[in-house]
Amino acid sequence: MLRRHEIKDQDWERIQGLLPPENTGEGRPSKPNRVMLNGMLWKVKTGAPWRDLPERFGPWKTVYSRFRLWSKDDLFQKIFESLAGDADLQDVSIDSTSCKVHQHAAGAKKGLKTPKPTKKSDFPEGGETPRSTP
């Protein structure tokens, strides 16, 4: 059963040849690459700490170790290139009206400071915030 943060069957078919062999014959049998990749996807999509990885992916240290190994080998770049090769970018757009910029990048005068209240009467009774003055 496919879960929310796991790779789809058709995408798995395209990338499984890029991954290293699962069992080298040394030591105990390793976890399947697909389970490891799904654990990595769960981690990066949720933003949770490695220690919170669900048990279905195996020990978090095992998933993390394989993640570090694959990162070092630029495997994720190869996976990305394989899956992005036929991406349909027809409907992609960036809405620049939602981009926040620093006030100086938006044309504000540099060196101007907000005037600080100097008189006690500029403060409302018992408050710390100055009253707005015309």
Sequence and secondary structure as in RCSB ss.txt:
>XXXX:A:sequence
MLRRHEIKDQDWERIQGLLPPENTGEGRPSKPNRVMLNGMLWKVKTGAPWRDLPERFGPWKTVYSRFRLWSKDDL
FQKIFESLAGDADLQDVSIDSTSCKVHQHAAGAKKGLKTPKPTKKSDFPEGGETPRSTP
>XXXX:A:secstr
   TTS  HHHHHHHGGGS  S  SSSS    HHHHHHHHHHHHHH   GGG  GGG  HHHHHHHHHHHHHTTH
HHHHHHHHHTT   TT    GGG    TTTTT  TT       SGGGS TT SS     
